[in-house]
Amino acid sequence: MLDATGGAAYPPARNTWEFPPPPSSARWVWVAVLATLTGLVVAGGLVVVLARLGSGDLPGVIDDDELLTTIAIECSLMTSTVDMLPVYGTAQQQSETIRDQDRAVRLMVDAIRTEAAAAIARDRPSDQWLDDWESLVGARERLARRLLRDPNASLVVPVDGDGDPVTERMADVWLGDAACEVPPTIGSPDADALSG
């Protein structure tokens, strides 16, 4: 049957569903059932994994809101203090300034450990991040002592187990914007001395 435009009539005169489906073996039915069940199990497992990741602690990332707030506040205080203490002058003056800056960092670390102890226990990388600050301060203390003997001494930034500077690991713990960055003068006080 043709319609007015010369093409086949639509819908067709016969119902396409009136014909029986092609024959299939029982084996293909089992394959289809197993594929469906496998897909459901994989999808269910993916939902469980995503739910667990969403509600749990992300490894290597500081993501506890309470802890992030405390870190941001204390880091802001430390950064403003350090920025007011530029490293310049004689080796004696540089050494004293580095020690004053280190006191500001220690106060920050102690305040975070005190105010957010429970959050630190829940958020795995935070304790290591605080330990990295302490190791950086230790290296700066050694620099302050060396400056008194050698005015050209420079900071040797501690490294992690992979040989990377701890300052890189300290920057990698944030999910979005950093709540606390290592001030340039803390990571490289000799550069501050050269600019002053």
Protein Blocks (a to p, Z undefined) as FASTA:
>chain_A
ZZfkopacdddfbdfklpccddddfklmmmmmmmmmmmmmmmmmmmmmmmmmmmmccehi
afbfklmmmmmmmmmmmmmmmmmmccedjfklmmmmmmmmmmmmmmmmmmmmmmmmmmmm
mmmmlmmmmmmmmmmmmmmmmmmmmmmmmmkbccdddddfkopafklmmmmmpfblcfbd
cdfklmommlmmmmZZ
